[in-house]
Amino acid sequence: MAERSTAAVDVADNSGDDPLTAKADKAATDGVAEAQKKAVTTAESTENKAGEAKSGEQPSITAPELHSGHKLARRYRLEECVTRLDGFSSWRAVDEKLRRAVGVHILPADHPRARSVLAAARSAALLGDPRFVQVLDAVEENDLVYVVHEWLPDSTELTALLAAGPMEPHDAYQLVSQVSQAMTAAHREGLSHLRLTPSAVLRSSTGQYRIRGLAVNAALRGISADRPQRTDTEAIGALLYAALTQRWPYENDAYGLSGLPKGVGLLPPDQVRAGVHRGLSEIAMRALANDGATASRQEPPCTTPDELAKAVAAMPRIRPPEPAFPLPTPPEYQRTTYQQGTYGRPQVRPQVTQAVVIPPPPLQSRTGKALKWAVSALLIAALGLGSWQIADRLLNGQKQPIPPATAPDTGDEKPAEPKPLVVRDAKEYAPDGSPQNAAGVDKTYDSDTSTYWRTKSFFDGPTLAPFKQGVGIVYDLGSEQNVTSASIDLRYGGNHTTGTLYAADSLSPAGSPSSMKEIATATTSGSSLKLDAKAPVKTRYVLLWFTALPQSAGDQYSDAGYKQAVTNVSFLGSAP
């Protein structure tokens, strides 16, 4: 059930109950978004010629008759139909070539929306932003049009999260921050969503939010808007409102949430539910002010995702709640009796008498006395013999030196003290063919802390997998050395940075890190990382491999996200 709610695009809910969709349908234009206007215009002109329904109407087309086990392109095997509506269907499928689960939307090639769906899917695929569920394929084949997208079984729909109750302020802050930043990037490329509902937002197991159905959801339903940025901004405001109050900010019930009481208008979240964060309540009203509502604190409305993201960034940071630790159980109370003169002493009954047996002192028995005299006699004899030998040597004038005591030879040599190793060359290691900053690797061993090699910004972290297995650099020490440790100076602190040293076979190793010998691994939350090997490892090439990066704010060189920069690297070891 979790996989089904995660993979299916929200196409089965009643659009008539969704005010966002109703307004988008009323404002129909000739485009899914600015990047798809030409394709949608062509599709609608085709509809007019064929006498079919126009955008916003329900076309009378039957979904293709497919079944479980059917293959598309001899590669995608259909497993389960999760939606069948408006002449198209959505499936959970398996990509047999890459052996992974995927989702597939299928509709007939002569469907009046087929052209616009293809255009929307191909435009969304070009974005390549990991904050969105990626479109993997968009094909027209055998009278069918199908769109293949990622399947995320470890993610949870926002609908399910809201059903459990309102979010904590920190979680709601992360939701509006991440979604508004992602939609800002999409609109910057001319793409809009127009169906940004709770079922279109997923939260991964690492706490990162991802958006599915960018441009494609709207194209499947034939939805367009005159001002797509305002539509998406208001949708984000509705998501934040629901996260704070567990209520849908309109009179109609939708997505398993109760609507507001009829006739009272749009109330601020902090008036609907007690304990709502005041700053987040104001942000929600500023986003929903696009619908004519009045902001509660006289702040200007946010009409674009970019304005909303900046308003959220200007808020004081909301920290996560402190973890609750159970209090230790106190020891069982023991009753203590006190008597005068016996404080802290055990009571002894006066009528009980005990015989005390005192053992004799050592060497006081007859046998002990005999043994003592025997030992004394041996000592006297030894002293006499030693004195006689010394006197004999002095009289004969012989002075023989006493050889010095030497430690037994165990055959083990003392290991050499570690010393700094010189880096001769370095090269970025990118087994997936996507380097981070290949030209900046020499800045990591130039002894200048103001220069650095920096990774790109990732938006699903701190662990990079499964989107990227890791990032790193291979260093050439000139010759084989016994590597014992490494010190890595980092530019960004934060959550945590996990790094591992591996012994590589060349400056450009062909295998993955899992095939290399591990030297040391460590995790830090500061700006330095120390890697100590349990035993020296002989190698000439050392791979520094990062698998987790901290979350850092954006600067003039990069966006905010999970990233790291290395300012200086030093190795310790000895010659073999």
Residue pairs with C-beta under 8 A, 6 or more apart in sequence:
2 153
2 156
3 92
3 101
3 151
3 153
4 80
4 82
4 92
5 157
5 159
5 160
5 199
6 151
6 152
6 153
6 155
6 156
6 157
6 202
7 82
7 92
7 101
7 103
7 151
7 152
7 153
8 82
8 83
8 90
8 92
8 103
9 83
9 90
9 103
9 105
9 149
9 200
9 212
9 213
9 216
9 217
9 220
10 195
10 197
10 199
10 200
10 213
10 217
11 83
11 85
11 86
11 88
11 90
11 217
11 220
11 221
12 83
12 85
13 197
13 199
13 254
13 255
15 21
15 22
15 25
15 221
16 22
17 252
17 253
17 254
18 197
18 252
18 254
19 250
19 252
20 195
20 196
20 197
20 231
20 234
20 235
20 238
21 195
21 221
21 223
23 225
23 231
23 291
24 194
24 218
24 223
24 224
24 225
24 231
25 56
25 223
27 224
27 225
27 226
27 227
28 55
28 56
28 223
28 224
29 224
29 225
29 226
30 37
30 40
30 41
30 44
30 55
30 224
31 37
31 38
31 40
31 41
31 224
32 39
32 40
32 116
32 119
32 120
32 192
32 194
32 215
32 218
32 219
32 223
32 224
33 120
33 123
33 190
33 191
33 192
33 194
33 215
33 218
33 228
34 190
34 191
34 192
34 228
35 123
35 189
35 190
35 191
35 215
36 116
36 119
36 120
36 123
36 215
36 219
39 115
39 116
39 118
39 119
39 120
40 55
40 115
40 116
40 119
40 219
40 224
42 115
43 112
43 113
43 114
43 115
43 116
44 54
44 55
44 112
46 112
46 115
47 53
47 54
47 55
47 112
48 54
50 112
52 59
52 112
53 59
53 60
53 112
55 222
55 223
55 224
56 222
56 223
57 222
58 86
59 86
59 87
59 111
59 112
59 113
60 87
61 86
61 87
61 107
61 108
61 110
61 111
61 112
62 87
63 84
63 85
63 87
63 88
63 89
63 106
63 107
64 89
64 106
64 107
64 108
64 144
66 78
66 81
66 89
66 91
66 106
67 78
68 78
68 79
68 80
68 81
69 77
69 78
70 77
70 78
71 77
71 78
71 96
72 78
72 93
72 104
72 106
72 139
72 141
72 144
72 146
73 139
73 141
75 95
75 96
75 97
76 93
76 94
76 95
76 96
76 102
76 104
76 146
76 148
77 93
77 94
77 96
78 91
78 92
78 93
78 104
79 91
79 92
79 93
79 94
80 91
80 92
81 89
81 90
81 91
82 90
82 91
82 92
83 89
83 90
84 90
86 220
86 221
87 107
87 108
87 111
88 105
88 106
88 107
88 111
88 113
88 220
89 105
89 106
89 107
90 103
90 104
90 105
90 106
91 103
91 104
91 105
91 106
92 101
92 103
92 151
93 101
93 102
93 103
93 104
93 148
94 100
94 101
94 102
95 101
95 102
95 136
95 148
100 151
101 151
101 153
102 136
102 148
102 149
102 150
102 151
103 148
103 149
103 150
103 151
104 146
104 147
104 148
104 149
105 117
105 146
105 147
105 149
105 216
105 220
106 144
106 145
106 146
107 113
107 114
107 117
107 144
107 145
107 146
107 220
108 114
108 143
108 144
108 145
109 140
109 143
109 144
109 145
110 143
111 117
111 145
112 222
113 219
113 220
113 222
114 140
114 145
116 219
116 222
117 145
117 147
117 216
117 219
117 220
118 138
118 140
118 145
118 147
119 219
120 215
120 216
120 218
120 219
121 135
121 138
121 147
121 215
121 216
121 219
122 135
122 138
123 190
123 191
123 215
124 132
124 135
124 191
124 214
124 215
124 216
125 134
125 135
125 136
125 138
126 189
127 185
127 186
127 189
127 191
127 214
128 134
129 182
129 185
129 186
129 459
130 210
130 458
130 459
130 460
130 467
131 178
131 181
131 182
131 185
131 208
131 209
131 210
131 211
131 459
131 460
132 182
132 186
132 210
132 211
132 212
132 214
133 149
133 150
133 152
133 202
133 210
133 211
133 212
133 213
133 214
134 149
134 150
135 147
135 148
135 149
135 216
136 148
136 149
136 150
137 146
137 147
137 148
138 146
138 147
138 148
139 145
139 146
139 148
147 216
149 212
149 216
150 212
152 202
152 204
152 210
154 204
154 205
155 202
155 203
155 204
155 205
155 210
156 202
156 203
157 198
157 199
157 201
157 202
158 175
158 198
158 199
158 201
158 202
158 203
158 239
158 243
159 198
159 199
159 255
159 256
161 167
161 203
162 198
162 242
162 243
162 246
162 255
162 256
162 257
163 256
165 246
166 243
166 244
166 245
166 246
166 273
166 276
167 175
167 243
167 244
168 320
168 321
169 277
169 280
169 318
170 318
170 319
170 320
170 321
171 243
172 240
172 243
172 244
172 277
172 280
173 277
173 280
173 312
173 315
173 318
174 207
174 209
175 201
175 209
175 239
175 240
175 243
176 236
176 239
176 240
176 243
176 280
176 283
176 284
176 308
176 312
177 309
177 312
177 313
178 208
178 209
178 459
179 196
179 201
179 209
179 211
179 236
179 239
180 233
180 236
180 305
180 308
180 309
180 312
181 305
181 309
181 560
182 209
182 211
182 459
183 193
183 196
183 211
183 232
183 233
183 236
183 305
184 304
184 305
184 306
184 309
186 192
186 193
186 214
187 228
187 229
187 232
187 304
187 305
187 306
191 214
191 215
192 215
192 218
192 225
192 228
192 229
192 231
192 232
193 200
193 211
193 213
193 214
193 215
193 217
193 218
193 232
193 235
194 215
194 217
194 218
194 223
194 224
194 225
194 228
194 231
194 232
195 213
195 217
195 218
195 221
195 223
196 211
196 232
196 235
196 236
196 239
197 235
197 255
198 239
198 242
198 255
198 257
199 255
200 211
200 212
200 213
200 217
201 209
201 210
201 211
201 212
201 239
202 209
202 210
202 211
202 212
203 209
203 210
204 210
204 460
206 460
206 461
206 462
206 463
208 459
208 460
208 461
210 460
217 223
218 224
225 231
229 303
229 304
229 305
230 290
230 303
230 304
232 305
233 287
233 290
233 302
233 303
233 304
233 305
233 307
233 308
234 287
234 288
234 290
234 291
236 287
236 305
236 308
237 249
237 283
237 284
237 285
237 286
237 287
237 288
237 290
237 302
237 308
238 248
238 249
238 250
238 287
238 288
240 280
240 283
240 284
240 287
241 247
241 248
241 249
241 269
241 284
241 288
242 248
242 249
242 255
242 257
244 269
244 273
244 276
244 277
244 280
244 281
244 284
245 269
245 272
245 273
245 276
246 257
246 273
247 257
247 258
247 259
247 260
247 272
247 273
248 254
248 255
248 257
248 258
248 259
248 260
249 260
249 266
249 284
249 288
250 259
250 260
251 259
251 260
251 261
251 262
252 259
253 259
260 266
260 267
260 272
265 293
266 285
266 288
266 291
266 293
268 281
268 282
268 284
268 285
268 296
269 276
269 280
269 281
269 284
269 285
270 276
270 277
270 278
270 281
277 318
279 315
279 316
279 318
280 315
280 318
281 296
282 295
282 296
282 297
282 299
283 302
283 308
283 311
283 312
283 315
285 293
285 295
285 296
285 297
286 295
286 299
286 300
286 301
286 302
286 308
286 311
287 301
287 302
287 308
289 295
289 301
289 302
290 301
290 302
290 303
295 301
302 308
302 311
337 347
339 347
362 368
363 369
363 371
363 372
393 399
393 400
415 536
415 574
416 482
416 574
416 575
417 574
418 484
418 485
418 572
418 573
418 574
419 572
419 573
419 574
420 570
420 571
420 572
421 477
421 481
421 483
421 571
421 572
421 573
422 477
422 478
423 445
423 475
423 476
423 477
423 569
423 571
424 476
424 477
424 478
425 475
425 476
425 507
426 441
426 442
426 444
426 445
426 473
426 474
426 475
426 476
426 507
427 438
427 441
427 473
427 474
427 507
427 508
428 435
428 436
428 437
428 438
428 441
428 453
428 472
428 473
428 474
429 472
429 473
429 474
429 504
429 508
429 509
429 543
429 545
430 436
430 438
430 471
431 469
431 512
432 468
432 469
434 468
436 453
436 454
436 455
436 456
436 471
437 453
437 454
437 455
437 456
440 451
440 452
440 453
440 454
441 453
441 473
443 451
443 452
443 453
443 567
444 452
444 453
444 473
444 566
444 567
444 568
444 569
445 475
445 568
445 569
445 570
446 568
447 568
448 567
448 568
449 489
449 567
449 568
450 567
451 567
452 491
452 565
452 566
452 567
453 473
453 565
453 566
454 491
454 557
454 558
454 563
454 564
454 565
455 471
455 546
455 549
455 563
455 564
455 565
456 558
456 563
457 554
457 558
457 559
457 560
457 561
457 562
457 563
458 464
458 467
458 468
458 549
458 561
458 562
458 563
459 561
459 562
460 467
460 562
461 548
461 549
461 551
461 561
461 562
462 495
462 496
462 548
462 549
462 550
462 551
462 562
463 547
463 548
464 470
464 471
464 546
464 547
464 548
464 549
464 562
465 547
469 512
469 513
469 547
470 513
470 545
470 546
470 547
471 545
471 546
472 513
472 543
472 544
472 545
472 546
473 543
473 544
473 566
473 569
474 504
474 506
474 507
474 508
474 509
474 541
474 542
474 543
474 544
475 541
475 542
475 543
475 544
475 569
475 571
476 507
476 540
476 541
477 483
477 539
477 540
477 541
477 542
477 571
477 573
478 540
479 540
480 538
480 539
480 540
480 576
481 538
481 539
481 540
481 571
481 573
481 574
481 575
481 576
482 536
482 537
482 538
482 573
482 574
482 575
482 576
483 501
483 503
483 519
483 533
483 536
483 537
483 538
483 539
483 542
483 571
483 572
483 573
484 532
484 533
484 536
484 572
484 573
484 574
485 520
485 530
485 531
485 532
485 533
485 571
485 572
485 573
486 501
486 520
486 530
486 531
486 542
486 544
486 569
486 570
486 571
486 572
487 528
487 529
487 530
487 531
487 569
487 570
487 572
488 499
488 528
488 529
488 530
488 531
488 544
488 566
488 568
488 569
489 527
489 528
489 566
489 567
489 568
489 569
490 497
490 524
490 526
490 527
490 528
490 529
490 564
490 565
490 566
490 567
491 527
491 564
491 565
491 566
491 567
492 527
492 549
492 550
492 552
492 563
492 564
492 565
493 525
493 526
493 527
493 550
494 525
494 550
494 551
494 552
495 525
495 550
495 551
496 523
496 524
496 525
496 548
496 550
497 523
497 524
497 525
497 529
497 546
497 548
497 549
497 550
497 564
498 521
498 522
498 523
498 546
498 547
498 548
499 521
499 522
499 523
499 529
499 531
499 544
499 545
499 546
499 547
500 513
500 518
500 519
500 520
500 521
500 531
500 544
500 545
500 547
501 518
501 519
501 520
501 521
501 531
501 533
501 542
501 543
501 544
501 545
502 513
502 516
502 517
502 518
502 519
502 542
502 543
502 545
503 516
503 517
503 518
503 519
503 537
503 538
503 539
503 541
503 542
503 543
504 516
504 539
504 541
504 542
504 543
505 516
505 541
506 541
507 541
509 516
509 541
509 543
513 543
513 545
516 543
517 537
517 539
519 531
519 533
519 537
519 539
519 542
520 531
520 532
520 533
520 534
521 531
522 529
522 530
522 531
522 532
523 548
524 530
525 550
536 573
536 574
538 576
542 571
544 566
544 569
546 564
549 562
549 563
549 564
550 562
550 563
550 564
551 560
551 561
551 562
552 560
552 561
552 562
552 563
552 564
553 560
554 560
554 561
